[in-house]
Amino acid sequence: MSTSLADWKGVPAPTVQLIEGRFIRLEKLDPFRHGDGLWQALEGPGADPKLWDYLPYGPFSERAAFDAWLNNHAAHSDPYFFSVIDRASGEVQGILSLMSIVPAQGRIEIGHVTFGAPMQRSPKSTEAIYLLAKYAFEQGYRRLEWKCNNANARSRYAAERLGFSVEGVFRQHMVVKGQNRDTAWYSIIDSEWPVIEAGFEAWLSAENQHGDRQVRSLAQCRA
């Protein structure tokens, strides 16, 4: 059954500069303030060797090329980039964006997710996605997207764990780094968000997080 949108007037484009969470905060990307930390997190000792495998850029062997990449990100409003700051240490540990922003249709995507090793498989990575999703739906967006290379098992697992619904695969969608990319599409729509939001909040709560151990999985919290 269709829902009338006769009064729909669109939503604003992202303008937020700071989003505070329990474990992390998201700051609008500023290469001058965040560049050193991001270089260490993404290319320094202990960096994840698979980090760049499915991204259209990287890895970066020289700081100048890395800085040019950051400056290009910071100069655009779509994608709209954030640095991820660990609240306990103050370290910059990752970067991600809102992108494919279509305010007139209420459609937006979370993408360019590039987390350093300290964020991976931790509440910080989950909270970063939660904070952007929460911001998007609070602004009135109707649809939140997640897209990834269909060969990227880690990203597909993450999307489904986070509550995104699979919508299908765009075959031969792109050529990236000289390789074919079939793109898997996922989404959360506004009617689904209240249950998914409650699951995030329960999973991130002090009652559920004990050091490096969770009491219930995110899927269990959502159920």
Secondary structure, DSSP 4 states (H G I P E B T S, - for coil): -----TT----PPP---EEE-SSEEEEE--HHHHHHHHHHHHHSTT--TTTTTTSSS---SSHHHHHHHHHHHHT-SSSEEEEEEETTT--EEEEEEEEEEETTTTEEEEEEEEE-GGGTTSHHHHHHHHHHHHHHHHTT-SEEEEEEETT-HHHHHHHHHTTPEEEEEEEEEEEETTEEEEEEEEEEETTTHHHHHHHHHHHHSTTTEETTEESS-HHHHH-
